[in-house]
């Protein structure tokens, strides 16, 4: 205990007489693998990158984040006390009729296919709480939305008359086979029965 004041004085002398202190030395060192070196002028803000869509594609997968209404809430399920503290559940919604970033024919098809997910006001609601990470749940919601839009963008081809006739013949053959199997099973059952007075 008696040496503590001496030690403090010695440290002050070393700090004042040395050309740079240990504190300055720590602050001056910067690794070549630091974030500023690897990613200059980057930020962790959630933003949508600049994008020019391809006019040939119906939907390119680009979703503008500023046109979506994203809300976070406490997730249900396992996770202990963390569930009560962290808002990881993502609630993504947007009005389909006003989504000008989706082509008009895909918008109409989207409303037809996912009518049960639309609210009275016309908002399409997508929720995700599969992980305990807010960003991963947001990515899951966006992927669900992309899949919905791509499913709506697919146009079903009408089958040719030859294909329709082939399908009709297959159904007819299958129904004939089913009737033949039933008759054979009925005959087998009747042969297993003991003879009656009429048969004798």
TORPAVO-605193 format. One record per residue: residue in three letters; x, y, z of N, C-alpha, C in turn. Coordinates in Angstrom, 2 decimals, always signed. Example, Ala and Ser with C-alpha at 12.3 -4.5 7.8 and 13.67 -1.06 7.14 Angstrom:
! TORPAVO-605193
{'ala' {+13.19 -5.69 +7.80} {+12.30 -4.50 +7.80} {+13.20 -3.30 +7.80}} {'ser' {+12.85 -2.25 +7.08} {+13.67 -1.06 +7.14} {+12.90 +0.03 +7.87}} 
This chain:
! TORPAVO-605193
{'unk' {+0.81 -1.19 +0.00} {+0.00 +0.00 +0.00} {+0.86 +1.26 +0.00}} {'unk' {+1.97 +1.17 +0.67} {+2.84 +2.34 +0.76} {+3.50 +2.64 -0.57}} {'unk' {+3.61 +1.63 -1.42} {+4.26 +1.83 -2.72} {+3.33 +2.42 -3.78}} {'unk' {+2.03 +2.48 -3.53} {+1.07 +2.97 -4.51} {+1.33 +4.41 -4.93}} {'unk' {+1.55 +5.34 -3.98} {+1.83 +6.72 -4.42} {+3.12 +6.81 -5.23}} {'unk' {+4.13 +6.02 -4.86} {+5.39 +6.03 -5.62} {+5.17 +5.51 -7.04}} {'unk' {+4.38 +4.47 -7.16} {+4.11 +3.88 -8.47} {+3.38 +4.90 -9.35}} {'unk' {+2.41 +5.61 -8.79} {+1.66 +6.60 -9.53} {+2.58 +7.72 -10.02}} {'unk' {+3.47 +8.16 -9.14} {+4.41 +9.22 -9.53} {+5.34 +8.74 -10.65}} {'unk' {+5.80 +7.50 -10.54} {+6.68 +6.95 -11.55} {+5.96 +6.87 -12.91}} {'unk' {+4.71 +6.48 -12.92} {+3.93 +6.40 -14.16} {+3.74 +7.79 -14.78}} {'unk' {+3.52 +8.79 -13.95} {+3.35 +10.16 -14.46} {+4.64 +10.67 -15.08}} {'unk' {+5.76 +10.35 -14.47} {+7.06 +10.79 -15.00} {+7.32 +10.12 -16.35}} {'unk' {+7.06 +8.82 -16.44} {+7.26 +8.08 -17.69} {+6.34 +8.64 -18.78}} {'unk' {+5.11 +8.94 -18.41} {+4.15 +9.43 -19.40} {+4.53 +10.80 -19.92}} {'unk' {+5.04 +11.66 -19.06} {+5.39 +13.02 -19.50} {+6.72 +13.06 -20.26}} {'unk' {+7.68 +12.19 -19.92} {+8.99 +12.25 -20.54} {+9.08 +11.44 -21.83}} {'unk' {+8.23 +10.45 -22.01} {+8.30 +9.66 -23.25} {+7.70 +10.46 -24.40}} {'unk' {+8.22 +10.25 -25.64} {+7.72 +11.04 -26.77} {+6.21 +10.87 -27.01}} {'unk' {+5.68 +9.67 -26.82} {+4.23 +9.47 -26.91} {+3.84 +8.43 -25.88}} {'unk' {+2.69 +8.64 -25.33} {+2.24 +7.75 -24.24} {+1.70 +6.45 -24.80}} {'unk' {+1.48 +5.50 -23.89} {+0.91 +4.21 -24.31} {-0.51 +4.38 -24.80}} {'unk' {-1.23 +5.37 -24.24} {-2.59 +5.63 -24.69} {-2.60 +6.13 -26.13}} {'unk' {-1.67 +7.03 -26.44} {-1.58 +7.53 -27.81} {-1.17 +6.42 -28.77}} {'unk' {-0.29 +5.54 -28.29} {+0.17 +4.45 -29.14} {-0.99 +3.52 -29.49}} {'unk' {-1.88 +3.23 -28.53} {-3.03 +2.37 -28.78} {-3.98 +3.00 -29.79}} {'unk' {-4.17 +4.31 -29.68} {-5.11 +4.99 -30.56} {-4.52 +5.17 -31.96}} {'unk' {-3.20 +5.22 -32.08} {-2.57 +5.45 -33.37} {-2.55 +4.20 -34.23}} {'unk' {-2.55 +3.02 -33.64} {-2.46 +1.78 -34.41} {-3.80 +1.48 -35.08}} {'unk' {-3.75 +1.17 -36.38} {-4.94 +0.78 -37.11} {-4.59 -0.40 -38.00}} {'unk' {-5.32 -1.47 -37.86} {-5.05 -2.68 -38.61} {-5.37 -2.48 -40.09}} {'unk' {-4.69 -3.23 -40.93} {-4.99 -3.18 -42.36} {-6.32 -3.89 -42.66}} {'unk' {-6.83 -4.63 -41.67} {-8.11 -5.32 -41.83} {-9.25 -4.60 -41.11}} {'unk' {-9.09 -3.33 -40.82} {-10.15 -2.59 -40.13} {-11.31 -2.34 -41.09}} {'unk' {-12.50 -2.05 -40.54} {-13.68 -1.84 -41.37} {-13.54 -0.61 -42.25}} {'unk' {-12.84 +0.42 -41.74} {-12.67 +1.63 -42.56} {-11.81 +1.34 -43.79}} {'unk' {-10.86 +0.41 -43.65} {-10.00 +0.06 -44.79} {-10.72 -0.85 -45.77}} {'unk' {-11.44 -1.85 -45.22} {-12.11 -2.82 -46.08} {-13.32 -2.21 -46.78}} {'unk' {-14.12 -1.42 -46.05} {-15.34 -0.83 -46.60} {-15.32 +0.68 -46.40}} {'unk' {-14.58 +1.40 -47.22} {-14.56 +2.86 -47.05} {-15.91 +3.47 -47.43}} {'unk' {-16.30 +4.51 -46.74} {-17.54 +5.24 -46.98} {-18.79 +4.37 -46.86}} {'unk' {-18.76 +3.38 -45.96} {-19.93 +2.52 -45.78} {-20.60 +2.86 -44.46}} {'unk' {-21.88 +2.53 -44.38} {-22.63 +2.74 -43.14} {-23.52 +1.53 -42.92}} {'unk' {-24.00 +1.37 -41.70} {-24.85 +0.23 -41.37} {-26.33 +0.58 -41.51}} {'unk' {-26.63 +1.71 -42.13} {-28.02 +2.10 -42.30} {-28.69 +1.16 -43.30}} {'unk' {-29.97 +0.82 -43.02} {-30.75 -0.04 -43.89} {-31.29 +0.82 -45.02}} {'unk' {-30.81 +0.61 -46.21} {-31.23 +1.44 -47.33} {-31.34 +0.59 -48.58}} {'unk' {-31.99 +1.14 -49.57} {-32.14 +0.46 -50.84} {-31.09 +0.99 -51.81}} {'unk' {-30.29 +0.12 -52.42} {-29.28 +0.60 -53.37} {-29.93 +1.12 -54.64}} {'unk' {-29.20 +1.95 -55.34} {-29.70 +2.47 -56.62} {-29.81 +1.31 -57.61}} {'unk' {-30.92 +1.27 -58.34} {-31.18 +0.13 -59.20} {-31.95 +0.58 -60.43}} {'unk' {-31.52 +0.10 -61.59} {-32.26 +0.36 -62.82} {-32.81 -0.97 -63.32}} {'unk' {-34.13 -1.13 -63.36} {-34.70 -2.42 -63.75} {-34.52 -2.71 -65.23}} {'unk' {-34.46 -4.00 -65.54} {-34.36 -4.45 -66.92} {-35.76 -4.43 -67.54}} {'unk' {-35.95 -3.71 -68.65} {-37.31 -3.62 -69.21} {-37.84 -4.94 -69.75}} {'unk' {-36.96 -5.90 -70.05} {-37.41 -7.19 -70.58} {-38.01 -8.08 -69.51}} {'unk' {-37.57 -7.92 -68.27} {-38.05 -8.77 -67.18} {-39.36 -8.23 -66.63}} {'unk' {-40.24 -9.15 -66.24} {-41.48 -8.74 -65.57} {-41.19 -8.27 -64.16}} {'unk' {-40.47 -9.09 -63.40} {-40.09 -8.71 -62.04} {-38.64 -9.13 -61.82}} {'unk' {-37.80 -8.18 -61.45} {-36.37 -8.45 -61.33} {-35.95 -8.90 -59.93}} {'unk' {-36.85 -8.82 -58.96} {-36.50 -9.16 -57.57} {-36.21 -7.93 -56.73}} {'unk' {-36.20 -6.76 -57.35} {-35.92 -5.51 -56.64} {-37.17 -5.06 -55.89}} {'unk' {-37.01 -4.81 -54.58} {-38.10 -4.32 -53.74} {-37.64 -3.04 -53.07}} {'unk' {-38.27 -1.89 -53.37} {-37.86 -0.64 -52.72} {-38.31 -0.61 -51.26}} {'unk' {-37.34 -0.46 -50.36} {-37.65 -0.52 -48.93} {-38.48 +0.67 -48.46}} {'unk' {-38.34 +1.82 -49.13} {-39.07 +3.01 -48.69} {-40.56 +2.92 -49.02}} {'unk' {-40.97 +1.99 -49.90} {-42.38 +1.83 -50.24} {-43.08 +0.81 -49.34}} {'unk' {-42.34 +0.17 -48.43} {-42.90 -0.83 -47.53} {-43.07 -0.25 -46.13}} {'unk' {-44.10 -0.74 -45.44} {-44.32 -0.36 -44.04} {-43.84 -1.53 -43.19}} {'unk' {-42.71 -1.34 -42.49} {-42.10 -2.42 -41.70} {-42.23 -2.07 -40.23}} {'unk' {-42.79 -3.02 -39.46} {-42.92 -2.83 -38.02} {-42.32 -4.04 -37.32}} {'unk' {-41.72 -3.79 -36.16} {-41.09 -4.84 -35.37} {-41.86 -4.98 -34.06}} {'unk' {-42.00 -6.22 -33.60} {-42.69 -6.46 -32.33} {-42.04 -7.64 -31.63}} {'unk' {-42.47 -7.85 -30.37} {-41.92 -8.96 -29.59} {-42.40 -10.28 -30.18}} {'unk' {-41.49 -11.21 -30.33} {-41.80 -12.50 -30.93} {-42.37 -13.45 -29.89}} {'unk' {-43.16 -14.40 -30.36} {-43.66 -15.45 -29.47} {-42.76 -16.67 -29.60}} {'unk' {-42.95 -17.64 -28.75} {-42.18 -18.87 -28.84} {-41.00 -18.90 -27.91}} {'unk' {-40.10 -19.89 -28.08} {-38.97 -20.05 -27.16} {-37.95 -18.94 -27.31}} {'unk' {-37.16 -18.74 -26.29} {-36.13 -17.71 -26.31} {-35.87 -17.14 -24.94}} {'unk' {-36.64 -17.57 -23.95} {-36.40 -17.13 -22.58} {-36.70 -15.66 -22.40}} {'unk' {-35.93 -15.01 -21.56} {-36.13 -13.61 -21.24} {-35.83 -12.71 -22.44}} {'unk' {-35.03 -13.21 -23.37} {-34.66 -12.43 -24.55} {-35.88 -12.07 -25.38}} {'unk' {-36.90 -12.94 -25.40} {-38.11 -12.70 -26.17} {-38.82 -11.45 -25.68}} {'unk' {-38.82 -11.22 -24.39} {-39.52 -10.06 -23.82} {-38.76 -8.76 -24.04}} {'unk' {-37.44 -8.85 -24.25} {-36.62 -7.65 -24.36} {-36.42 -7.18 -25.79}} {'unk' {-36.31 -8.12 -26.73} {-35.91 -7.80 -28.10} {-37.11 -7.93 -29.03}} {'unk' {-37.29 -6.95 -29.91} {-38.37 -6.98 -30.89} {-37.83 -7.56 -32.19}} {'unk' {-38.03 -8.88 -32.36} {-37.48 -9.55 -33.54} {-38.54 -9.93 -34.57}} {'unk' {-39.79 -9.97 -34.19} {-40.85 -10.33 -35.14} {-41.04 -9.19 -36.13}} {'unk' {-41.12 -9.53 -37.41} {-41.23 -8.52 -38.47} {-42.62 -8.59 -39.08}} {'unk' {-43.25 -7.44 -39.21} {-44.57 -7.32 -39.82} {-44.41 -6.39 -41.02}} {'unk' {-44.41 -6.95 -42.23} {-44.18 -6.19 -43.45} {-45.52 -6.04 -44.17}} {'unk' {-45.86 -4.82 -44.54} {-47.13 -4.60 -45.23} {-46.99 -3.49 -46.26}} {'unk' {-47.78 -3.60 -47.32} {-47.85 -2.56 -48.34} {-49.18 -2.69 -49.08}} {'unk' {-49.65 -1.58 -49.61} {-50.92 -1.58 -50.35} {-50.63 -2.05 -51.78}} {'unk' {-51.26 -3.17 -52.16} {-50.97 -3.80 -53.45} {-51.40 -2.90 -54.60}} {'unk' {-52.54 -2.23 -54.46} {-53.05 -1.41 -55.56} {-52.15 -0.20 -55.85}} {'unk' {-51.39 +0.25 -54.85} {-50.52 +1.41 -55.03} {-49.05 +1.03 -55.27}} {'unk' {-48.75 -0.26 -55.37} {-47.36 -0.71 -55.57} {-46.98 -0.53 -57.04}} {'unk' {-46.46 +0.66 -57.38} {-46.11 +0.94 -58.77} {-44.83 +0.24 -59.21}} {'unk' {-44.10 -0.37 -58.29} {-42.88 -1.10 -58.64} {-43.17 -2.53 -59.08}} {'unk' {-44.46 -2.93 -59.01} {-44.88 -4.23 -59.53} {-45.73 -3.95 -60.77}} {'unk' {-45.49 -4.66 -61.88} {-46.32 -4.46 -63.08} {-47.80 -4.70 -62.80}} {'unk' {-48.67 -4.04 -63.55} {-50.12 -4.04 -63.27} {-50.72 -5.44 -63.35}} {'unk' {-50.32 -6.24 -64.37} {-50.93 -7.58 -64.50} {-50.50 -8.50 -63.36}} {'unk' {-49.27 -8.32 -62.87} {-48.81 -9.13 -61.73} {-49.54 -8.70 -60.46}} {'unk' {-49.81 -7.39 -60.33} {-50.55 -6.89 -59.16} {-51.94 -7.51 -59.08}} {'unk' {-52.62 -7.56 -60.22} {-53.97 -8.15 -60.25} {-53.93 -9.63 -59.90}} {'unk' {-52.96 -10.34 -60.47} {-52.83 -11.77 -60.19} {-52.46 -12.00 -58.72}} {'unk' {-51.63 -11.11 -58.15} {-51.24 -11.21 -56.75} {-52.44 -11.04 -55.84}} {'unk' {-53.33 -10.11 -56.19} {-54.54 -9.91 -55.41} {-55.46 -11.13 -55.49}} {'unk' {-55.52 -11.77 -56.65} {-56.35 -12.97 -56.80} {-55.79 -14.14 -55.99}} {'unk' {-54.47 -14.36 -56.11} {-53.85 -15.53 -55.47} {-53.83 -15.41 -53.95}} {'unk' {-53.56 -14.20 -53.44} {-53.38 -14.02 -51.99} {-54.45 -13.11 -51.41}} {'unk' {-55.69 -13.38 -51.78} {-56.82 -12.59 -51.29} {-57.01 -12.76 -49.79}} {'unk' {-56.65 -13.93 -49.24} {-56.82 -14.19 -47.81} {-55.80 -13.46 -46.95}} {'unk' {-54.71 -12.97 -47.56} {-53.69 -12.24 -46.80} {-53.87 -10.73 -46.89}} {'unk' {-54.88 -10.28 -47.64} {-55.15 -8.85 -47.78} {-56.08 -8.38 -46.67}} {'unk' {-55.82 -7.18 -46.14} {-56.71 -6.59 -45.14} {-57.86 -5.88 -45.86}} {'unk' {-58.79 -5.32 -45.08} {-59.92 -4.60 -45.67} {-59.46 -3.37 -46.44}} {'unk' {-58.35 -2.77 -45.97} {-57.84 -1.57 -46.64} {-57.03 -1.90 -47.89}} {'unk' {-56.77 -3.19 -48.15} {-56.03 -3.59 -49.34} {-54.54 -3.80 -49.11}} {'unk' {-54.13 -3.90 -47.84} {-52.71 -4.12 -47.53} {-52.41 -5.61 -47.56}} {'unk' {-51.29 -5.97 -48.17} {-50.79 -7.34 -48.13} {-49.86 -7.44 -46.93}} {'unk' {-50.15 -8.38 -46.01} {-49.40 -8.49 -44.76} {-48.58 -9.77 -44.79}} {'unk' {-47.29 -9.63 -44.52} {-46.37 -10.77 -44.45} {-45.66 -10.68 -43.11}} {'unk' {-45.68 -11.79 -42.35} {-45.04 -11.81 -41.03} {-43.98 -12.90 -40.98}} {'unk' {-42.98 -12.68 -40.12} {-41.94 -13.68 -39.92} {-41.36 -13.55 -38.52}} {'unk' {-41.27 -14.69 -37.82} {-40.57 -14.73 -36.53} {-39.84 -16.07 -36.40}} {'unk' {-39.29 -16.54 -37.53} {-38.64 -17.86 -37.53} {-37.30 -17.86 -36.81}} {'unk' {-36.59 -16.73 -36.83} {-35.29 -16.68 -36.16} {-35.35 -15.68 -35.01}} {'unk' {-34.25 -15.60 -34.26} {-34.16 -14.65 -33.15} {-33.42 -13.39 -33.57}} {'unk' {-33.24 -13.22 -34.88} {-32.56 -12.03 -35.40} {-33.56 -11.19 -36.19}} {'unk' {-33.56 -9.90 -35.93} {-34.48 -8.98 -36.61} {-34.17 -8.90 -38.10}} {'unk' {-32.88 -8.81 -38.44} {-32.49 -8.68 -39.84} {-32.80 -9.95 -40.64}} {'unk' {-32.59 -11.13 -40.01} {-32.89 -12.38 -40.71} {-34.38 -12.55 -40.93}} {'unk' {-35.20 -12.10 -39.97} {-36.65 -12.16 -40.14} {-37.10 -11.20 -41.23}} {'unk' {-36.47 -10.04 -41.31} {-36.79 -9.10 -42.39} {-36.41 -9.70 -43.75}} {'unk' {-35.25 -10.33 -43.81} {-34.83 -10.98 -45.06} {-35.80 -12.10 -45.44}} {'unk' {-36.31 -12.83 -44.45} {-37.28 -13.90 -44.69} {-38.58 -13.33 -45.26}} {'unk' {-39.04 -12.20 -44.70} {-40.25 -11.54 -45.21} {-40.06 -11.09 -46.66}} {'unk' {-38.92 -10.50 -46.95} {-38.66 -10.03 -48.31} {-38.59 -11.19 -49.29}} {'unk' {-38.01 -12.31 -48.85} {-37.93 -13.49 -49.72} {-39.33 -14.07 -49.96}} {'unk' {-40.17 -14.08 -48.93} {-41.56 -14.54 -49.11} {-42.28 -13.66 -50.12}} {'unk' {-42.07 -12.34 -50.01} {-42.71 -11.41 -50.94} {-42.22 -11.63 -52.36}} {'unk' {-40.90 -11.83 -52.52} {-40.36 -12.10 -53.86} {-40.98 -13.37 -54.45}} {'unk' {-41.08 -14.42 -53.64} {-41.65 -15.68 -54.12} {-43.11 -15.51 -54.53}} {'unk' {-43.87 -14.71 -53.73} {-45.27 -14.45 -54.08} {-45.39 -13.75 -55.42}} {'unk' {-44.54 -12.74 -55.62} {-44.60 -11.96 -56.86} {-44.17 -12.83 -58.04}} {'unk' {-43.14 -13.65 -57.85} {-42.68 -14.51 -58.95} {-43.73 -15.58 -59.30}} {'unk' {-44.43 -16.10 -58.28} {-45.51 -17.06 -58.55} {-46.63 -16.41 -59.34}} {'unk' {-46.92 -15.14 -59.00} {-47.98 -14.42 -59.73} {-47.54 -14.07 -61.15}} {'unk' {-46.24 -13.93 -61.36} {-45.73 -13.55 -62.69} {-45.75 -14.71 -63.67}} {'unk' {-45.80 -15.95 -63.16} {-45.78 -17.12 -64.04} {-47.14 -17.26 -64.71}} {'unk' {-47.13 -17.31 -66.02} {-48.38 -17.52 -66.76} {-48.48 -18.99 -67.15}} {'unk' {-49.64 -19.57 -66.87} {-49.83 -20.99 -67.19} {-50.12 -21.15 -68.68}} {'unk' {-49.44 -22.12 -69.28} {-49.66 -22.39 -70.69} {-50.90 -23.25 -70.85}} {'unk' {-51.69 -22.95 -71.87} {-52.87 -23.77 -72.16} {-52.41 -25.05 -72.86}} {'unk' {-52.91 -26.21 -72.40} {-52.49 -27.46 -73.06} {-53.08 -27.57 -74.47}} {'unk' {-52.33 -28.24 -75.34} {-52.79 -28.42 -76.72} {-53.92 -29.45 -76.75}} {'unk' {-54.72 -29.46 -77.82} {-55.82 -30.45 -77.91} {-55.32 -31.90 -77.85}} {'unk' {-54.13 -32.16 -78.42} {-53.59 -33.52 -78.36} {-53.31 -33.93 -76.92}} {'unk' {-52.74 -33.00 -76.14} {-52.44 -33.29 -74.73} {-53.73 -33.51 -73.94}} {'unk' {-54.75 -32.69 -74.21} {-56.03 -32.87 -73.51} {-56.64 -34.23 -73.83}} {'unk' {-56.55 -34.65 -75.10} {-57.09 -35.95 -75.50} {-56.32 -37.09 -74.82}} {'unk' {-54.98 -36.94 -74.73} {-54.17 -37.95 -74.06} {-54.54 -38.07 -72.58}} {'unk' {-54.76 -36.93 -71.95} {-55.15 -36.94 -70.54} {-56.52 -37.60 -70.36}} {'unk' {-57.46 -37.30 -71.30} {-58.81 -37.91 -71.21} {-58.73 -39.42 -71.37}} {'unk' {-57.90 -39.89 -72.30} {-57.74 -41.33 -72.51} {-57.15 -42.01 -71.27}} {'unk' {-56.18 -41.33 -70.61} {-55.58 -41.91 -69.40} {-56.61 -42.02 -68.28}} {'unk' {-57.45 -40.98 -68.12} {-58.50 -41.04 -67.10} {-59.48 -42.17 -67.38}} {'unk' {-59.84 -42.31 -68.64} {-60.79 -43.36 -69.04} {-60.19 -44.74 -68.77}} {'unk' {-58.92 -44.92 -69.11} {-58.26 -46.21 -68.89} {-58.17 -46.52 -67.39}} {'unk' {-57.86 -45.49 -66.59} {-57.74 -45.69 -65.14} {-59.09 -46.07 -64.54}} {'unk' {-60.18 -45.45 -65.01} {-61.50 -45.79 -64.45} {-61.93 -47.20 -64.86}} {'unk' {-61.61 -47.62 -66.11} {-61.93 -48.99 -66.54} {-61.15 -50.01 -65.71}} {'unk' {-59.87 -49.71 -65.46} {-59.04 -50.62 -64.66} {-59.58 -50.73 -63.23}} {'unk' {-60.03 -49.59 -62.68} {-60.57 -49.60 -61.32} {-61.84 -50.46 -61.24}} {'unk' {-62.69 -50.36 -62.24} {-63.93 -51.17 -62.27} {-63.58 -52.65 -62.42}} {'unk' {-62.59 -52.97 -63.26} {-62.20 -54.37 -63.45} {-61.64 -54.96 -62.16}} {'unk' {-60.84 -54.18 -61.43} {-60.26 -54.66 -60.16} {-61.37 -54.89 -59.15}} {'unk' {-62.37 -54.01 -59.12} {-63.49 -54.17 -58.18} {-64.29 -55.43 -58.50}} {'unk' {-64.53 -55.69 -59.80} {-65.29 -56.88 -60.18} {-64.53 -58.15 -59.82}} {'unk' {-63.22 -58.13 -60.05} {-62.39 -59.29 -59.71} {-62.41 -59.55 -58.21}} {'unk' {-62.33 -58.48 -57.40} {-62.37 -58.63 -55.94} {-63.73 -59.16 -55.49}} {'unk' {-64.81 -58.70 -56.14} {-66.16 -59.18 -55.79} {-66.30 -60.66 -56.14}} {'unk' {-65.77 -61.09 -57.29} {-65.83 -62.49 -57.69} {-65.05 -63.37 -56.71}} {'unk' {-63.86 -62.86 -56.29} {-63.05 -63.61 -55.34} {-63.78 -63.79 -54.01}} {'unk' {-64.47 -62.73 -53.56} {-65.23 -62.82 -52.31} {-66.39 -63.80 -52.43}} {'unk' {-67.06 -63.80 -53.59} {-68.20 -64.70 -53.77} {-67.75 -66.16 -53.83}} {'unk' {-66.57 -66.44 -54.35} {-66.05 -67.81 -54.41} {-65.64 -68.32 -53.04}} {'unk' {-65.31 -67.42 -52.11} {-64.92 -67.82 -50.76} {-66.12 -68.21 -49.90}} {'unk' {-67.31 -67.75 -50.28} {-68.50 -68.05 -49.47} {-68.89 -69.51 -49.61}} {'unk' {-69.47 -70.03 -48.56} {-69.94 -71.43 -48.60} {-71.18 -71.53 -49.47}} {'unk' {-71.40 -72.68 -50.16} {-72.52 -72.81 -51.08} {-73.86 -72.76 -50.33}} {'unk' {-74.87 -72.21 -50.95} {-76.20 -72.11 -50.36} {-77.06 -73.26 -50.88}} {'unk' {-78.31 -73.35 -50.43} {-79.24 -74.41 -50.83} {-79.55 -74.32 -52.32}} {'unk' {-79.61 -73.11 -52.84} {-79.90 -72.89 -54.26} {-78.79 -73.47 -55.12}} {'unk' {-77.51 -73.28 -54.65} {-76.39 -73.78 -55.43} {-76.35 -75.31 -55.45}} {'unk' {-76.85 -75.99 -54.39} {-76.83 -77.44 -54.35} {-77.94 -77.98 -55.19}} 
